[in-house]
Each structure stands twice: as structure tokens, then as C-alpha cells.
Amino acid sequence: SAKEELEKTKTTEKKTVETDLHKDVKEAPHSIPTKQKVRWSEDENKALKNMFAKYLQEK
């Protein structure tokens, strides 16, 4: 279902962010990482909005 897809996408995004942060910390343990890949591209935003719209229609 669209809701499951949405959840899956969120989880994947989260993992990516955490992995990137972890990598940055290992590379520079003395500094707090500021490079967070939280901002999604326009395409990803549109895809998520479409999925969410489908999910709302299914309800």
C-alpha cells in the first residue's frame, strides 16, 4: 500500500542520514558533523507527496 511505501522511504532516509553522520564523526571526531542529508530533492518531495495523496485516497 502507499502508506507502507511511505514508511519504507522514511526509514531508508533516516538510515542514510545516520550513516552519513557516523562516517563524518569517524573522519573528524574532534568536530560535530554539520553535513546532514536531511533536505530531499524536489523529485523525492514530489514522489512522497504523491504517495501520501494516494494513501489519503485509500482511507
Phi and psi restraints in degrees (range 20) as a CNS / XPLOR table:
assign (resid 1 and name C) (resid 2 and name N)
       (resid 2 and name CA) (resid 2 and name C) 1.0 -64.2 20.0 2
assign (resid 2 and name N) (resid 2 and name CA)
       (resid 2 and name C) (resid 3 and name N) 1.0 -34.7 20.0 2
assign (resid 2 and name C) (resid 3 and name N)
       (resid 3 and name CA) (resid 3 and name C) 1.0 -64.3 20.0 2
assign (resid 3 and name N) (resid 3 and name CA)
       (resid 3 and name C) (resid 4 and name N) 1.0 -43.5 20.0 2
assign (resid 3 and name C) (resid 4 and name N)
       (resid 4 and name CA) (resid 4 and name C) 1.0 -61.7 20.0 2
assign (resid 4 and name N) (resid 4 and name CA)
       (resid 4 and name C) (resid 5 and name N) 1.0 -42.3 20.0 2
assign (resid 4 and name C) (resid 5 and name N)
       (resid 5 and name CA) (resid 5 and name C) 1.0 -58.7 20.0 2
assign (resid 5 and name N) (resid 5 and name CA)
       (resid 5 and name C) (resid 6 and name N) 1.0 -44.3 20.0 2
assign (resid 5 and name C) (resid 6 and name N)
       (resid 6 and name CA) (resid 6 and name C) 1.0 -60.9 20.0 2
assign (resid 6 and name N) (resid 6 and name CA)
       (resid 6 and name C) (resid 7 and name N) 1.0 -46.2 20.0 2
assign (resid 6 and name C) (resid 7 and name N)
       (resid 7 and name CA) (resid 7 and name C) 1.0 -62.2 20.0 2
assign (resid 7 and name N) (resid 7 and name CA)
       (resid 7 and name C) (resid 8 and name N) 1.0 -43.8 20.0 2
assign (resid 7 and name C) (resid 8 and name N)
       (resid 8 and name CA) (resid 8 and name C) 1.0 -59.4 20.0 2
assign (resid 8 and name N) (resid 8 and name CA)
       (resid 8 and name C) (resid 9 and name N) 1.0 -44.3 20.0 2
assign (resid 8 and name C) (resid 9 and name N)
       (resid 9 and name CA) (resid 9 and name C) 1.0 -62.0 20.0 2
assign (resid 9 and name N) (resid 9 and name CA)
       (resid 9 and name C) (resid 10 and name N) 1.0 -45.3 20.0 2
assign (resid 9 and name C) (resid 10 and name N)
       (resid 10 and name CA) (resid 10 and name C) 1.0 -58.5 20.0 2
assign (resid 10 and name N) (resid 10 and name CA)
       (resid 10 and name C) (resid 11 and name N) 1.0 -46.3 20.0 2
assign (resid 10 and name C) (resid 11 and name N)
       (resid 11 and name CA) (resid 11 and name C) 1.0 -61.7 20.0 2
assign (resid 11 and name N) (resid 11 and name CA)
       (resid 11 and name C) (resid 12 and name N) 1.0 -44.7 20.0 2
assign (resid 11 and name C) (resid 12 and name N)
       (resid 12 and name CA) (resid 12 and name C) 1.0 -60.6 20.0 2
assign (resid 12 and name N) (resid 12 and name CA)
       (resid 12 and name C) (resid 13 and name N) 1.0 -46.5 20.0 2
assign (resid 12 and name C) (resid 13 and name N)
       (resid 13 and name CA) (resid 13 and name C) 1.0 -56.2 20.0 2
assign (resid 13 and name N) (resid 13 and name CA)
       (resid 13 and name C) (resid 14 and name N) 1.0 -48.0 20.0 2
assign (resid 13 and name C) (resid 14 and name N)
       (resid 14 and name CA) (resid 14 and name C) 1.0 -57.7 20.0 2
assign (resid 14 and name N) (resid 14 and name CA)
       (resid 14 and name C) (resid 15 and name N) 1.0 -47.4 20.0 2
assign (resid 14 and name C) (resid 15 and name N)
       (resid 15 and name CA) (resid 15 and name C) 1.0 -58.6 20.0 2
assign (resid 15 and name N) (resid 15 and name CA)
       (resid 15 and name C) (resid 16 and name N) 1.0 -42.6 20.0 2
assign (resid 15 and name C) (resid 16 and name N)
       (resid 16 and name CA) (resid 16 and name C) 1.0 -60.5 20.0 2
assign (resid 16 and name N) (resid 16 and name CA)
       (resid 16 and name C) (resid 17 and name N) 1.0 -46.5 20.0 2
assign (resid 16 and name C) (resid 17 and name N)
       (resid 17 and name CA) (resid 17 and name C) 1.0 -60.4 20.0 2
assign (resid 17 and name N) (resid 17 and name CA)
       (resid 17 and name C) (resid 18 and name N) 1.0 -48.3 20.0 2
assign (resid 17 and name C) (resid 18 and name N)
       (resid 18 and name CA) (resid 18 and name C) 1.0 -61.8 20.0 2
assign (resid 18 and name N) (resid 18 and name CA)
       (resid 18 and name C) (resid 19 and name N) 1.0 -41.3 20.0 2
assign (resid 18 and name C) (resid 19 and name N)
       (resid 19 and name CA) (resid 19 and name C) 1.0 -62.6 20.0 2
assign (resid 19 and name N) (resid 19 and name CA)
       (resid 19 and name C) (resid 20 and name N) 1.0 -45.7 20.0 2
assign (resid 19 and name C) (resid 20 and name N)
       (resid 20 and name CA) (resid 20 and name C) 1.0 -61.1 20.0 2
assign (resid 20 and name N) (resid 20 and name CA)
       (resid 20 and name C) (resid 21 and name N) 1.0 -43.2 20.0 2
assign (resid 20 and name C) (resid 21 and name N)
       (resid 21 and name CA) (resid 21 and name C) 1.0 -62.8 20.0 2
assign (resid 21 and name N) (resid 21 and name CA)
       (resid 21 and name C) (resid 22 and name N) 1.0 -44.3 20.0 2
assign (resid 21 and name C) (resid 22 and name N)
       (resid 22 and name CA) (resid 22 and name C) 1.0 -60.5 20.0 2
assign (resid 22 and name N) (resid 22 and name CA)
       (resid 22 and name C) (resid 23 and name N) 1.0 -44.1 20.0 2
assign (resid 22 and name C) (resid 23 and name N)
       (resid 23 and name CA) (resid 23 and name C) 1.0 -61.2 20.0 2
assign (resid 23 and name N) (resid 23 and name CA)
       (resid 23 and name C) (resid 24 and name N) 1.0 -44.9 20.0 2
assign (resid 23 and name C) (resid 24 and name N)
       (resid 24 and name CA) (resid 24 and name C) 1.0 -62.3 20.0 2
assign (resid 24 and name N) (resid 24 and name CA)
       (resid 24 and name C) (resid 25 and name N) 1.0 -40.8 20.0 2
assign (resid 24 and name C) (resid 25 and name N)
       (resid 25 and name CA) (resid 25 and name C) 1.0 -63.3 20.0 2
assign (resid 25 and name N) (resid 25 and name CA)
       (resid 25 and name C) (resid 26 and name N) 1.0 -42.3 20.0 2
assign (resid 25 and name C) (resid 26 and name N)
       (resid 26 and name CA) (resid 26 and name C) 1.0 -64.7 20.0 2
assign (resid 26 and name N) (resid 26 and name CA)
       (resid 26 and name C) (resid 27 and name N) 1.0 -38.0 20.0 2
assign (resid 26 and name C) (resid 27 and name N)
       (resid 27 and name CA) (resid 27 and name C) 1.0 -72.2 20.0 2
assign (resid 27 and name N) (resid 27 and name CA)
       (resid 27 and name C) (resid 28 and name N) 1.0 -34.5 20.0 2
assign (resid 27 and name C) (resid 28 and name N)
       (resid 28 and name CA) (resid 28 and name C) 1.0 -138.7 20.0 2
assign (resid 28 and name N) (resid 28 and name CA)
       (resid 28 and name C) (resid 29 and name N) 1.0 76.6 20.0 2
assign (resid 28 and name C) (resid 29 and name N)
       (resid 29 and name CA) (resid 29 and name C) 1.0 -64.3 20.0 2
assign (resid 29 and name N) (resid 29 and name CA)
       (resid 29 and name C) (resid 30 and name N) 1.0 -19.6 20.0 2
assign (resid 29 and name C) (resid 30 and name N)
       (resid 30 and name CA) (resid 30 and name C) 1.0 -81.6 20.0 2
assign (resid 30 and name N) (resid 30 and name CA)
       (resid 30 and name C) (resid 31 and name N) 1.0 -14.4 20.0 2
assign (resid 30 and name C) (resid 31 and name N)
       (resid 31 and name CA) (resid 31 and name C) 1.0 -123.6 20.0 2
assign (resid 31 and name N) (resid 31 and name CA)
       (resid 31 and name C) (resid 32 and name N) 1.0 148.5 20.0 2
assign (resid 31 and name C) (resid 32 and name N)
       (resid 32 and name CA) (resid 32 and name C) 1.0 -80.3 20.0 2
assign (resid 32 and name N) (resid 32 and name CA)
       (resid 32 and name C) (resid 33 and name N) 1.0 127.5 20.0 2
assign (resid 32 and name C) (resid 33 and name N)
       (resid 33 and name CA) (resid 33 and name C) 1.0 -64.1 20.0 2
assign (resid 33 and name N) (resid 33 and name CA)
       (resid 33 and name C) (resid 34 and name N) 1.0 135.9 20.0 2
assign (resid 33 and name C) (resid 34 and name N)
       (resid 34 and name CA) (resid 34 and name C) 1.0 -112.9 20.0 2
assign (resid 34 and name N) (resid 34 and name CA)
       (resid 34 and name C) (resid 35 and name N) 1.0 -14.1 20.0 2
assign (resid 34 and name C) (resid 35 and name N)
       (resid 35 and name CA) (resid 35 and name C) 1.0 -82.0 20.0 2
assign (resid 35 and name N) (resid 35 and name CA)
       (resid 35 and name C) (resid 36 and name N) 1.0 93.4 20.0 2
assign (resid 35 and name C) (resid 36 and name N)
       (resid 36 and name CA) (resid 36 and name C) 1.0 -111.2 20.0 2
assign (resid 36 and name N) (resid 36 and name CA)
       (resid 36 and name C) (resid 37 and name N) 1.0 126.1 20.0 2
assign (resid 36 and name C) (resid 37 and name N)
       (resid 37 and name CA) (resid 37 and name C) 1.0 -85.1 20.0 2
assign (resid 37 and name N) (resid 37 and name CA)
       (resid 37 and name C) (resid 38 and name N) 1.0 66.0 20.0 2
assign (resid 37 and name C) (resid 38 and name N)
       (resid 38 and name CA) (resid 38 and name C) 1.0 -95.6 20.0 2
assign (resid 38 and name N) (resid 38 and name CA)
       (resid 38 and name C) (resid 39 and name N) 1.0 -32.4 20.0 2
assign (resid 38 and name C) (resid 39 and name N)
       (resid 39 and name CA) (resid 39 and name C) 1.0 -71.4 20.0 2
assign (resid 39 and name N) (resid 39 and name CA)
       (resid 39 and name C) (resid 40 and name N) 1.0 125.7 20.0 2
assign (resid 39 and name C) (resid 40 and name N)
       (resid 40 and name CA) (resid 40 and name C) 1.0 -92.4 20.0 2
assign (resid 40 and name N) (resid 40 and name CA)
       (resid 40 and name C) (resid 41 and name N) 1.0 153.6 20.0 2
assign (resid 40 and name C) (resid 41 and name N)
       (resid 41 and name CA) (resid 41 and name C) 1.0 -69.0 20.0 2
assign (resid 41 and name N) (resid 41 and name CA)
       (resid 41 and name C) (resid 42 and name N) 1.0 163.1 20.0 2
assign (resid 41 and name C) (resid 42 and name N)
       (resid 42 and name CA) (resid 42 and name C) 1.0 -57.3 20.0 2
assign (resid 42 and name N) (resid 42 and name CA)
       (resid 42 and name C) (resid 43 and name N) 1.0 -42.9 20.0 2
assign (resid 42 and name C) (resid 43 and name N)
       (resid 43 and name CA) (resid 43 and name C) 1.0 -60.7 20.0 2
assign (resid 43 and name N) (resid 43 and name CA)
       (resid 43 and name C) (resid 44 and name N) 1.0 -44.7 20.0 2
assign (resid 43 and name C) (resid 44 and name N)
       (resid 44 and name CA) (resid 44 and name C) 1.0 -63.4 20.0 2
assign (resid 44 and name N) (resid 44 and name CA)
       (resid 44 and name C) (resid 45 and name N) 1.0 -40.6 20.0 2
assign (resid 44 and name C) (resid 45 and name N)
       (resid 45 and name CA) (resid 45 and name C) 1.0 -60.5 20.0 2
assign (resid 45 and name N) (resid 45 and name CA)
       (resid 45 and name C) (resid 46 and name N) 1.0 -46.0 20.0 2
assign (resid 45 and name C) (resid 46 and name N)
       (resid 46 and name CA) (resid 46 and name C) 1.0 -62.3 20.0 2
assign (resid 46 and name N) (resid 46 and name CA)
       (resid 46 and name C) (resid 47 and name N) 1.0 -43.8 20.0 2
assign (resid 46 and name C) (resid 47 and name N)
       (resid 47 and name CA) (resid 47 and name C) 1.0 -61.2 20.0 2
assign (resid 47 and name N) (resid 47 and name CA)
       (resid 47 and name C) (resid 48 and name N) 1.0 -43.1 20.0 2
assign (resid 47 and name C) (resid 48 and name N)
       (resid 48 and name CA) (resid 48 and name C) 1.0 -64.6 20.0 2
assign (resid 48 and name N) (resid 48 and name CA)
       (resid 48 and name C) (resid 49 and name N) 1.0 -43.0 20.0 2
assign (resid 48 and name C) (resid 49 and name N)
       (resid 49 and name CA) (resid 49 and name C) 1.0 -62.7 20.0 2
assign (resid 49 and name N) (resid 49 and name CA)
       (resid 49 and name C) (resid 50 and name N) 1.0 -40.4 20.0 2
assign (resid 49 and name C) (resid 50 and name N)
       (resid 50 and name CA) (resid 50 and name C) 1.0 -63.8 20.0 2
assign (resid 50 and name N) (resid 50 and name CA)
       (resid 50 and name C) (resid 51 and name N) 1.0 -43.8 20.0 2
assign (resid 50 and name C) (resid 51 and name N)
       (resid 51 and name CA) (resid 51 and name C) 1.0 -62.2 20.0 2
assign (resid 51 and name N) (resid 51 and name CA)
       (resid 51 and name C) (resid 52 and name N) 1.0 -40.8 20.0 2
assign (resid 51 and name C) (resid 52 and name N)
       (resid 52 and name CA) (resid 52 and name C) 1.0 -66.2 20.0 2
assign (resid 52 and name N) (resid 52 and name CA)
       (resid 52 and name C) (resid 53 and name N) 1.0 -41.3 20.0 2
assign (resid 52 and name C) (resid 53 and name N)
       (resid 53 and name CA) (resid 53 and name C) 1.0 -60.7 20.0 2
assign (resid 53 and name N) (resid 53 and name CA)
       (resid 53 and name C) (resid 54 and name N) 1.0 -42.9 20.0 2
assign (resid 53 and name C) (resid 54 and name N)
       (resid 54 and name CA) (resid 54 and name C) 1.0 -61.7 20.0 2
assign (resid 54 and name N) (resid 54 and name CA)
       (resid 54 and name C) (resid 55 and name N) 1.0 -42.7 20.0 2
assign (resid 54 and name C) (resid 55 and name N)
       (resid 55 and name CA) (resid 55 and name C) 1.0 -60.9 20.0 2
assign (resid 55 and name N) (resid 55 and name CA)
       (resid 55 and name C) (resid 56 and name N) 1.0 -43.0 20.0 2
assign (resid 55 and name C) (resid 56 and name N)
       (resid 56 and name CA) (resid 56 and name C) 1.0 -65.2 20.0 2
assign (resid 56 and name N) (resid 56 and name CA)
       (resid 56 and name C) (resid 57 and name N) 1.0 -36.1 20.0 2
assign (resid 56 and name C) (resid 57 and name N)
       (resid 57 and name CA) (resid 57 and name C) 1.0 -67.2 20.0 2
assign (resid 57 and name N) (resid 57 and name CA)
       (resid 57 and name C) (resid 58 and name N) 1.0 -33.9 20.0 2
assign (resid 57 and name C) (resid 58 and name N)
       (resid 58 and name CA) (resid 58 and name C) 1.0 -67.8 20.0 2
assign (resid 58 and name N) (resid 58 and name CA)
       (resid 58 and name C) (resid 59 and name N) 1.0 -28.8 20.0 2
